[in-house]
Amino acid sequence: MSAAGPDAAALRTLTTPARLTRFFAPRIIALIGASESSAWARNVYQGLALTGSTDGIRVVNPSGRSFFGIPAAASIGDLDDAPDLAYLFVGPDRVETALREAAAVGVRNAVVLAAGFSEAGEAGLERQRRLAALAVELDMTVLGPNSLGFVRPGVAAPYGSGIRGPLLKGSLGLVLQSGSLTSALMPFALGRGIGCSLLAAVGNEAVVSSMDVFEYLIDDEDTRAVGLFLETLREPHRFMELAFRALERGCPVIVLKAGRSDAGKRAATAHTGAIASDDAVVDAAFRQAGVIRVDSLEEFVTTAGLMATQTRWPDGRRMAVVTSSGGGSNLIADCASEQGFDLTAMSPATAAQLRAALPPFASVQNPLDVTGAWMSSAGASVTKPEDNALALMAADSEYDLVVHVMTALPQDEPADRGGVEARIAGLAELMRDAPVPAFTLSLVSLPLGEYPRELLARTGIHLLGGIELGIGAIAHGVRWHERREPLLAAGRATAMRRPLVANPPAPAQEGVWSEHDARIWLGGFGVPFVPVELVGSASDAAAAADRLGFPAVVKVCQPGLAHKSDVGGVVLRLQT
Amino acid sequence: MSAAGPDAAALRTLTTPARLTRFFAPRIIALIGASESSAWARNVYQGLALTGSTDGIRVVNPSGRSFFGIPAAASIGDLDDAPDLAYLFVGPDRVETALREAAAVGVRNAVVLAAGFSEAGEAGLERQRRLAALAVELDMTVLGPNSLGFVRPGVAAPYGSGIRGPLLKGSLGLVLQSGSLTSALMPFALGRGIGCSLLAAVGNEAVVSSMDVFEYLIDDEDTRAVGLFLETLREPHRFMELAFRALERGCPVIVLKAGRSDAGKRAATAHTGAIASDDAVVDAAFRQAGVIRVDSLEEFVTTAGLMATQTRWPDGRRMAVVTSSGGGSNLIADCASEQGFDLTAMSPATAAQLRAALPPFASVQNPLDVTGAWMSSAGASVTKPEDNALALMAADSEYDLVVHVMTALPQDEPADRGGVEARIAGLAELMRDAPVPAFTLSLVSLPLGEYPRELLARTGIHLLGGIELGIGAIAHGVRWHERREPLLAAGRATAMRRPLVANPPAPAQEGVWSEHDARIWLGGFGVPFVPVELVGSASDAAAAADRLGFPAVVKVCQPGLAHKSDVGGVVLRLQT
């Protein structure tokens, strides 16, 4: 709604990167209308407590009682110090008053949880327009309405959905048009050691939009990749500009965009009042801007997590795979082939070295199954055959990248941790020193316990969870890396000046355009067509065909007629 | 190799369902050559201990020392009682002697762990043939070589790969050609509350083949669905017969078949000496036999787990979805549409009931997002709006099935467990009593802790993990149910008598057949073709075209020429 709001330019002054930098770093947070009977309020309190201290929490409740052990002020004016941020639990009809009261004591940042705005018919839409106008009037940066808030590990987590801690700090910035996915996303990310620089749920985007947070994150020094969950692209041109800027900065952008299907589009419209977009156009625009598009929540987190940590990408697709699971090597081979990787054979010299190192019954090929033979005598052995083989494969100039399959790690700290920790440290060193980029993955997508997660984090290993998700994430990264230079070289001039996500001018008539009108309009953007003439009679058609040459096609041309062939209006391959 | 073994009919007498029933229910198990320095042996010991008692374990080791606190017998003949099963840890060159010694004391069942058989060149192949012949001579049922053993929860788990307990007993029978996947599969299944009746790793299949275990499981009363991980189909005709028999019995068969790609086929051949099959033929054969084919380990477990527990399937594809996550409803709508479900609107009567029950800003449509409004006052509330809405949607005759999205469950037992337990019991009752089949899923694929897993198991709720995996599993089940009757009606006569997975007779010449030869051969099976004549000159071709009619095609016909059009050997659409 921001674009259609009362004062779009004025709104933008509330949501600049500088304003958002302050917005996302509050020290003192007032919970307006909080009480323990609200699950939202309990969640926000617990989220804030997860960041280490509850000292900055203030509670405002007309009852004046204590909540969460904190004596409530009856009104925000009664607080001793001015909050940096107000989190409003009040209902939609009390939002305006609460914002005015907060502004009166100098508050410039607010999260509005209440629903019942643009997603709720004409009356709600009007209420949201008034909210936006009020934000401008009060010089107030507002996240919401219908927003759960944000999570910034290490700083603050005023978030209305339950977070199962701990909060992992990392380099992934997340922007969600649906905050209700957070309770699913965060535990999934935590179990894969994926931490965030910020997670923001933008709700109905009356003031702060997903694009504002996107813009802020591109230049945020804690952020190395941005993940967006979108139900709609309200500002397509701005999205394309920001995506291109991110590409220039080397900041990968990963988008999970709902609305691929008609049913999904209807659902998106219902949820936050979003107008869904034509999915083929979205797809094409994403490709042109180097955006990584994913299709599921699991793919979103796995891919974004890799993009936020991986710094080296291969310049080719020749992939070596090392595993101790025969069945796993087959599945990886299938998946990697389908993702366009070339599982070429190792050089004869590398093969000879591997044959000397492995048991006689091991097949020395790619993917390499080192077999489980070492298990017959594995006691305190530190290095594993797949780690040693990884070093040999990575040194072979036949390969552009190597993939290592991690054997199961202990979920809890073992009595003798020396063995596993030396092994992981050694593997990390191998991967870091490898002449080509090295990746490691597990055979299925399973969360790690706290002990292995911290062990991997300490050594800098990012473990991809699952064959399809892991190899898929690597493939996304490789394609992103491959396309980046050509897209940058093509440059803004060709890629950005044209309305790639179409905001077409109003058609001459309602409904479906005629092919002739569409052709003229598209031709204006330089889209090429086969030669054509618009004619009014059979004899004119015959004359035009003689001029244009055979074989020829005749089509009926009429506005509003979308499926010409259904009514016999197309005749193909005319030879005379 | 079993089919090519020294005495195929005799081998089959060792692997009948009756023999396997005894094989998979050993009380006394001798670990031959076990010692604590072997990780395999440690795993087998721990696996057996997980079934509750180590009383039945005997250790045989020439050293005569104690292992795992059990005094070892120097030879199997020194044991007080005859083992029901011998698990051989000895190397490949000592397998024969160990089997003879075991047979001498009456042992009729053995697991052979050693590698170095059919996967290891000509010498290994010959060694495997000798092993099979020996099994016949000794009347010994042998699982392996290169087998990790089996897991039968509640009975015995002599298994060489580490199992992170507990062992969940369930109704899914699993047969794996690669046991090394078990350490990935079992924790994934455990976290989703999916239990097994049996998991068997068949290794090189010298004696007991995957088909033997498949046959055993179809009639096993503890088994309701069979999951197969296959690298190859060694006995395609038998597979088709068994799959059809399973279909008759209403026992779903789920197959994860590696070797979709050329690289995957190479890997499969290396791993267990398997000859990989043409994947398109495999696909077609699976469809004809009502087999559910999956592509990833996660899809394998999720789908098989559902098929082993779900008893009601819908007779149509009109799906109602109820969730409290707006973003989730969009993603589910996309996924369900792509899987061929029809997210049709509810009836006006149901819509009116829902509007009365939900907050005014909720959009009453399908998928139904009940919103999180209840959270503002949720204290000890037992029922949730999505549960109530589920009952309304399920009662609407517009729908053939309903899908409920489960809100996050507590991972550990809460102080006040009454609320959550009453809610889950109520939901289970709603689902059981629903007029149409009801399913429940979580937004992402995450494992459950012990508390929620046992709570769901107690109430009979099977929670599907993740949108894509969960909706995908439901879609597999619906298609299986839809196809079952037509496939059974078509019957053995048409579906089974012909070699659907081709074992073609030796071609008249090596290499690529000519189109003419292929046509004659395929025509023999009743495959129809457009009219064709083989001619030897341009004038004969013109005469043939006159007889057959226009438009016509001329192709060059030569054995060994696979890509005729690449050499200009095909001319299409000739009009004269």
Chai-1 contact restraints between the chains, C-beta under 6 A:
chainA,res_idxA,chainB,res_idxB,connection_type,confidence,min_distance_angstrom,max_distance_angstrom,comment,restraint_id
A,S37,B,S377,contact,1.0,0.0,6.0,A-B,restraint_1
A,S37,B,G379,contact,1.0,0.0,6.0,A-B,restraint_2
A,S38,B,S376,contact,1.0,0.0,6.0,A-B,restraint_3
A,A39,B,M375,contact,1.0,0.0,6.0,A-B,restraint_4
A,A39,B,A378,contact,1.0,0.0,6.0,A-B,restraint_5
A,W40,B,M375,contact,1.0,0.0,6.0,A-B,restraint_6
A,A115,B,F361,contact,1.0,0.0,6.0,A-B,restraint_7
A,G116,B,F361,contact,1.0,0.0,6.0,A-B,restraint_8
A,A120,B,F361,contact,1.0,0.0,6.0,A-B,restraint_9
A,S178,B,G326,contact,1.0,0.0,6.0,A-B,restraint_10
A,S178,B,G327,contact,1.0,0.0,6.0,A-B,restraint_11
A,S180,B,S325,contact,1.0,0.0,6.0,A-B,restraint_12
A,S180,B,G326,contact,1.0,0.0,6.0,A-B,restraint_13
A,S180,B,G327,contact,1.0,0.0,6.0,A-B,restraint_14
A,L181,B,G327,contact,1.0,0.0,6.0,A-B,restraint_15
A,S183,B,A408,contact,1.0,0.0,6.0,A-B,restraint_16
A,A184,B,L443,contact,1.0,0.0,6.0,A-B,restraint_17
A,A184,B,V444,contact,1.0,0.0,6.0,A-B,restraint_18
A,P187,B,L446,contact,1.0,0.0,6.0,A-B,restraint_19
A,F188,B,V444,contact,1.0,0.0,6.0,A-B,restraint_20
A,E231,B,N330,contact,1.0,0.0,6.0,A-B,restraint_21
A,A258,B,N330,contact,1.0,0.0,6.0,A-B,restraint_22
A,A258,B,L331,contact,1.0,0.0,6.0,A-B,restraint_23
A,R260,B,D334,contact,1.0,0.0,6.0,A-B,restraint_24
A,S261,B,D334,contact,1.0,0.0,6.0,A-B,restraint_25
A,S261,B,S337,contact,1.0,0.0,6.0,A-B,restraint_26
A,A263,B,A333,contact,1.0,0.0,6.0,A-B,restraint_27
A,A263,B,S337,contact,1.0,0.0,6.0,A-B,restraint_28
A,A263,B,L343,contact,1.0,0.0,6.0,A-B,restraint_29
A,G264,B,N330,contact,1.0,0.0,6.0,A-B,restraint_30
A,G264,B,A333,contact,1.0,0.0,6.0,A-B,restraint_31
A,G264,B,D334,contact,1.0,0.0,6.0,A-B,restraint_32
A,A267,B,S329,contact,1.0,0.0,6.0,A-B,restraint_33
A,A267,B,N330,contact,1.0,0.0,6.0,A-B,restraint_34
A,A267,B,A333,contact,1.0,0.0,6.0,A-B,restraint_35
A,A267,B,P367,contact,1.0,0.0,6.0,A-B,restraint_36
A,A268,B,N330,contact,1.0,0.0,6.0,A-B,restraint_37
A,A270,B,S363,contact,1.0,0.0,6.0,A-B,restraint_38
A,A270,B,Q365,contact,1.0,0.0,6.0,A-B,restraint_39
A,H271,B,G326,contact,1.0,0.0,6.0,A-B,restraint_40
A,S296,B,E468,contact,1.0,0.0,6.0,A-B,restraint_41
A,L297,B,V444,contact,1.0,0.0,6.0,A-B,restraint_42
A,E298,B,V444,contact,1.0,0.0,6.0,A-B,restraint_43
A,E298,B,S445,contact,1.0,0.0,6.0,A-B,restraint_44
A,S325,B,S180,contact,1.0,0.0,6.0,A-B,restraint_45
A,G326,B,S178,contact,1.0,0.0,6.0,A-B,restraint_46
A,G326,B,S180,contact,1.0,0.0,6.0,A-B,restraint_47
A,G326,B,H271,contact,1.0,0.0,6.0,A-B,restraint_48
A,G327,B,S178,contact,1.0,0.0,6.0,A-B,restraint_49
A,G327,B,S180,contact,1.0,0.0,6.0,A-B,restraint_50
A,G327,B,L181,contact,1.0,0.0,6.0,A-B,restraint_51
A,S329,B,A267,contact,1.0,0.0,6.0,A-B,restraint_52
A,N330,B,E231,contact,1.0,0.0,6.0,A-B,restraint_53
A,N330,B,A258,contact,1.0,0.0,6.0,A-B,restraint_54
A,N330,B,G264,contact,1.0,0.0,6.0,A-B,restraint_55
A,N330,B,A267,contact,1.0,0.0,6.0,A-B,restraint_56
A,N330,B,A268,contact,1.0,0.0,6.0,A-B,restraint_57
A,L331,B,A258,contact,1.0,0.0,6.0,A-B,restraint_58
A,A333,B,A263,contact,1.0,0.0,6.0,A-B,restraint_59
A,A333,B,G264,contact,1.0,0.0,6.0,A-B,restraint_60
A,A333,B,A267,contact,1.0,0.0,6.0,A-B,restraint_61
A,D334,B,R260,contact,1.0,0.0,6.0,A-B,restraint_62
A,D334,B,S261,contact,1.0,0.0,6.0,A-B,restraint_63
A,D334,B,G264,contact,1.0,0.0,6.0,A-B,restraint_64
A,S337,B,S261,contact,1.0,0.0,6.0,A-B,restraint_65
A,S337,B,A263,contact,1.0,0.0,6.0,A-B,restraint_66
A,L343,B,A263,contact,1.0,0.0,6.0,A-B,restraint_67
A,F361,B,A115,contact,1.0,0.0,6.0,A-B,restraint_68
A,F361,B,G116,contact,1.0,0.0,6.0,A-B,restraint_69
A,F361,B,A120,contact,1.0,0.0,6.0,A-B,restraint_70
A,S363,B,A270,contact,1.0,0.0,6.0,A-B,restraint_71
A,Q365,B,A270,contact,1.0,0.0,6.0,A-B,restraint_72
A,P367,B,A267,contact,1.0,0.0,6.0,A-B,restraint_73
A,M375,B,A39,contact,1.0,0.0,6.0,A-B,restraint_74
A,M375,B,W40,contact,1.0,0.0,6.0,A-B,restraint_75
A,S376,B,S38,contact,1.0,0.0,6.0,A-B,restraint_76
A,S377,B,S37,contact,1.0,0.0,6.0,A-B,restraint_77
A,A378,B,A39,contact,1.0,0.0,6.0,A-B,restraint_78
A,G379,B,S37,contact,1.0,0.0,6.0,A-B,restraint_79
A,A408,B,S183,contact,1.0,0.0,6.0,A-B,restraint_80
A,L443,B,A184,contact,1.0,0.0,6.0,A-B,restraint_81
A,V444,B,A184,contact,1.0,0.0,6.0,A-B,restraint_82
A,V444,B,F188,contact,1.0,0.0,6.0,A-B,restraint_83
A,V444,B,L297,contact,1.0,0.0,6.0,A-B,restraint_84
A,S445,B,E298,contact,1.0,0.0,6.0,A-B,restraint_85
A,L446,B,P187,contact,1.0,0.0,6.0,A-B,restraint_86
A,L446,B,F188,contact,1.0,0.0,6.0,A-B,restraint_87
A,E468,B,S296,contact,1.0,0.0,6.0,A-B,restraint_88
